[in-house]
Amino acid sequence: MVLISRSKLVGALLPRLLRGAPASLGVAMASLSVACLALLGFSSLPLIVVGRQIPYTGGHFCSKWPRLLITLHSWFSVRSSHRRRQSVDLQKRLPTGSPGLLCLRGCSWTRWTTRDLFNHVDGTRNLYEGWGTNEALIIQILAHRNAAQRKLIRETYAATYGEDLLKDLDSELSSDFQCVVLHWTLDPAERDAYLANEATKRLTGSNWVNMEVACTRSSFDLFKARQAYHARYKKSLEEDVAYHTTGDFRKLLVPLVSAFRYEGDEVNMMLAKSEAKILHEKISKKAYSDEELIRILTTRSKAQLNAALNQYNNQFGNAINKDLKADPKDEYLTLLRATIKCLTCPEKYFEKTLRLAINKLGTDEGALTRVVVTRAEVDMQRIKEEYHKRNSVPLERAIAGETSGDYEKMLLALIGHA
């Protein structure tokens, strides 16, 4: 619950009472009660209002939930036995660091434990004690919340229970469902930092994940991921990528993860033509890791790079990725082609990644989870359209055919989330 200070309660509710703003005597009495309680020393009590909305214009709280404290609709059942709980017993049951709870029904205020409240919201069982047995509720709550809302849920959970929601989820869930829920609940920058760090630990596939993070995020998102990496692992993403790669892979990946590209649409056509010639010259000489080729791919804005690659196609009659297929078995060239596709047409890259993950003998749940979770709030609709166009099967049906249970339900909820 959000904690509201004494001064904010008085400042928000008492003036409205004096102006006659509350629509009924019950809410008027409630407003006066809150103001009096605030003056008497209840300086940090979460406020729950059953069946009413009380507009609040204070800056701190308003920035998170504009013009609304918290509303629990009037049809929620509040049993009289809970109203008569002894305050001493309630204080013993409150988690460490968690304040009491004021609940309004009509004109009467009741002190509740936080757990009691969650036990009644939406008619659920005790949410705190039942994480492991109520996967449907986890999907219902988390799968349909954006990144800012999920962050607020985590903060509220920590403030209410004094515990980390991620750790509780980790301890109660398992298998692929655990993985997708934890990845989704993470802040996007934290998630990218985690994915990049995990990639550096693996013997295979790490180069692809780090390239993916570097090329498909905005400059600011990549910068935030590097900051999150610093904060979590006490070292830089660049140094870990450099340490865990060698040769041509290191030459390409380190500047990719270090980049901060210009995000505007402005294009210099003269520069595009000259750099198209440079790219063609290096590729013709099979100098695939030449510093000029890598400089262009790792520093130019995506708009400028697209213009250069269009000029390449126009001047030399071939798409650049066709000219990079000289040796289809060369892993570096495969990564180089994927880099160009990520930078210029990410939905096609992710469609192929999903197709390979789903059609593989034994579904690649790691790749499937990663793509769905990281693109659900970005470009999932375009990826779904590209998948349908390429495979003549809706992505939803393809996922449902290769997954099952709560894992399937969570993935389907996320791809519909976009």
Buried (B, 14 or more C-beta within 10 A) or exposed (E): BBBBBBEBBBBBBBEBBEEEBBEEEBBBBBBBBBBEBBBEEBBEBBBBBBBBEBEBEBEEBBEEEEEBBBBBEEEBEBEEEBBEBEEEEBEEEBEEEBBBBBBBBBBEBBBBBBBBBBBBEEEBEEBBEBBEEBBEBBBBBBBEBEBEEBBBBBEBBBBBBEBEBBEBBBEBBEEBBBBBBBBBBBBBBBBBBBBBBBBBEEEEEBBBBBBBBBBBBEBEBBBBBBEBBEEEBEEBBBEBBBEBBEEBBBBBBBBBBBBEBEEEEEBEEEBBBEBBBBBBEBBEEEEBBBEEBBEBBBBBBBBBBBBBBBBBEEEBEEEBBEBBEEEEEBEBBBBBBBBBBBBBBBBBBBBBBBBEBBEEEEBBBBBBBBBBBBBBBBBBBBBBBBBBEEBEEBBBEBBBEBBEEBBBBBBBBBBBBB
